[in-house]
């Protein structure tokens, strides 16, 4: 398995596609709440059986555009523990789009490579927002944009067929 993968991001201001790279993150570069992010990736990088990845552009490899923590629960079940787009990509004046799609598609790819037995290709994740309205909006986004299905109160799943579609759309 390669440690990096090249993706395309849309530079919003110019409408140009630019090369991005998803690579393993280093603990010293992990974003946190203190730097304006929703999650403390510098803490989550230590989750058991997990790998942390960052998405950067080739032109600015020191600026993290998005971050992902992929975990193998019980060393068998592929789990998207955390995914977040950089604060500078969330507002109306965001720098890049397609960041979340690339990271989720990469997690789908990892679910095929690392999932065991009947879990292979199935990507599970939980959506837990502080308020119910935000949680429902986010779940709806995952359903409509990434074809995830809700399987429990906060748990969602991307099945292999939809995962392959996301991989083709965002990674190939």
C-alpha positions as CSV (number, residue, x, y, z in Angstrom):
1,X,0.0,0.0,0.0
2,X,1.4,3.4,-1.0
3,X,1.8,6.0,1.7
4,X,0.6,8.9,-0.6
5,X,-2.1,9.3,-3.2
6,X,-2.5,12.3,-5.6
7,X,-6.0,13.8,-5.9
8,X,-7.6,16.8,-7.6
9,X,-8.9,19.7,-5.6
10,X,-10.9,22.7,-7.0
11,X,-9.2,26.0,-6.2
12,X,-12.4,28.0,-5.7
13,X,-11.1,31.5,-6.5
14,X,-9.8,30.6,-10.0
15,X,-12.0,27.5,-10.6
16,X,-8.8,25.6,-11.5
17,X,-8.1,22.0,-10.6
18,X,-4.9,21.6,-8.6
19,X,-3.0,18.6,-7.4
20,X,-3.5,17.5,-3.8
21,X,-1.7,14.8,-1.9
22,X,-3.2,12.6,0.8
23,X,-0.3,11.3,3.0
24,X,0.2,10.0,6.5
25,X,0.1,12.8,9.1
26,X,2.9,13.4,11.6
27,X,2.0,14.1,15.2
28,X,3.8,17.5,15.3
29,X,1.8,18.8,12.4
30,X,-1.7,17.7,13.5
31,X,-4.3,20.4,13.8
32,X,-6.4,21.0,16.9
33,X,-9.1,23.0,18.5
34,X,-6.5,25.5,19.5
35,X,-5.8,26.2,15.8
36,X,-9.5,26.6,14.9
37,X,-10.4,23.0,14.0
38,X,-13.3,21.2,15.5
39,X,-11.3,18.1,16.5
40,X,-7.9,17.6,18.3
41,X,-6.2,15.5,15.7
42,X,-3.0,15.7,17.7
43,X,-4.8,13.7,20.4
44,X,-6.8,11.4,18.0
45,X,-3.6,10.3,16.2
46,X,-3.0,8.0,19.2
47,X,-6.3,6.0,18.8
48,X,-5.6,2.2,18.8
49,X,-5.3,0.6,15.4
50,X,-5.6,3.9,13.6
51,X,-3.8,5.9,10.9
52,X,-4.0,9.6,10.5
53,X,-3.9,11.2,7.1
54,X,-3.6,14.8,5.9
55,X,-4.6,16.4,2.6
56,X,-2.3,19.1,1.3
57,X,-1.8,20.8,-2.1
58,X,1.4,20.3,-4.0
59,X,1.8,24.1,-4.2
60,X,1.4,24.5,-0.4
61,X,2.5,21.2,1.2
62,X,2.7,22.7,4.6
63,X,-0.9,23.9,4.8
64,X,-3.4,21.1,5.7
65,X,-6.6,21.3,3.7
66,X,-8.3,18.4,5.5
67,X,-7.6,15.6,8.0
68,X,-8.7,12.0,8.4
69,X,-8.4,9.4,11.2
70,X,-9.0,5.9,9.9
71,X,-9.3,3.1,12.5
72,X,-9.6,-0.6,12.3
73,X,-12.0,-1.4,15.2
74,X,-11.2,-4.8,16.7
75,X,-8.6,-5.0,13.9
76,X,-11.4,-6.1,11.6
77,X,-14.0,-3.3,11.1
78,X,-13.0,-0.3,8.9
79,X,-14.1,2.9,10.8
80,X,-13.9,6.5,9.8
81,X,-13.1,7.9,13.3
82,X,-12.7,11.5,12.3
83,X,-12.8,13.6,9.2
84,X,-12.6,17.4,9.0
85,X,-12.1,20.0,6.3
86,X,-9.7,22.8,7.3
87,X,-11.4,25.9,8.7
88,X,-10.3,28.0,5.7
89,X,-12.2,25.5,3.5
90,X,-15.5,25.8,5.4
91,X,-16.6,29.4,4.8
92,X,-18.1,31.0,1.7
93,X,-14.6,32.3,0.9
94,X,-13.1,28.8,1.1
95,X,-9.9,28.1,-0.7
96,X,-10.5,24.6,-2.0
97,X,-13.5,22.3,-2.5
98,X,-13.6,18.5,-3.0
99,X,-11.5,18.1,0.2
100,X,-14.1,16.0,2.2
101,X,-15.0,13.9,-0.8
102,X,-11.3,13.0,-1.4
103,X,-10.8,12.1,2.2
104,X,-14.0,10.0,2.5
105,X,-13.1,8.2,-0.8
106,X,-9.6,7.5,0.6
107,X,-11.2,6.0,3.7
108,X,-13.4,3.8,1.4
109,X,-10.2,2.7,-0.4
110,X,-8.6,1.8,3.0
111,X,-11.8,-0.2,3.9
112,X,-11.2,-2.4,0.9
113,X,-7.5,-2.8,1.6
114,X,-7.7,-3.4,5.3
115,X,-11.2,-4.6,6.1
116,X,-11.4,-8.3,7.1
117,X,-13.9,-11.0,6.1
118,X,-17.4,-9.6,5.4
119,X,-16.4,-6.1,6.7
120,X,-14.1,-5.6,3.6
121,X,-15.3,-2.5,1.7
122,X,-17.8,-1.4,4.3
123,X,-17.0,1.9,5.9
124,X,-18.7,2.7,9.2
125,X,-18.7,6.1,10.9
126,X,-20.7,8.0,13.5
127,X,-22.2,11.5,13.2
128,X,-22.3,13.1,16.6
129,X,-22.9,16.9,16.7
130,X,-23.7,18.8,19.8
131,X,-27.2,19.8,18.6
132,X,-29.7,17.6,16.9
133,X,-30.4,20.0,14.0
134,X,-26.7,20.1,13.0
135,X,-26.5,16.3,13.4
136,X,-29.5,15.8,11.1
137,X,-28.1,18.2,8.5
138,X,-24.8,16.4,8.5
139,X,-26.4,13.0,8.2
140,X,-28.5,14.3,5.3
141,X,-25.3,15.6,3.6
142,X,-23.6,12.2,4.0
143,X,-26.7,10.5,2.6
144,X,-27.2,12.7,-0.4
145,X,-23.5,13.5,-1.4
146,X,-21.8,10.3,-0.4
147,X,-24.7,7.7,-0.5
148,X,-24.2,6.7,3.1
149,X,-27.0,4.9,4.9
150,X,-28.1,5.3,8.4
151,X,-27.9,2.1,10.4
152,X,-28.4,3.3,14.0
153,X,-29.1,6.5,15.8
154,X,-25.7,8.0,15.1
155,X,-24.0,5.3,12.9
156,X,-23.8,5.5,9.2
157,X,-22.3,3.1,6.6
158,X,-21.0,3.4,3.1
159,X,-21.4,0.0,1.4
160,X,-18.9,-1.4,-1.1
161,X,-20.8,-0.4,-4.3
162,X,-21.0,3.2,-3.2
163,X,-17.5,3.2,-1.9
164,X,-16.2,2.1,-5.3
165,X,-18.2,5.0,-6.9
166,X,-16.6,7.5,-4.5
167,X,-13.1,6.1,-5.2
168,X,-13.7,6.4,-9.0
169,X,-15.1,9.9,-8.6
170,X,-12.6,11.4,-6.2
171,X,-9.4,9.3,-6.5
172,X,-9.1,8.1,-10.1
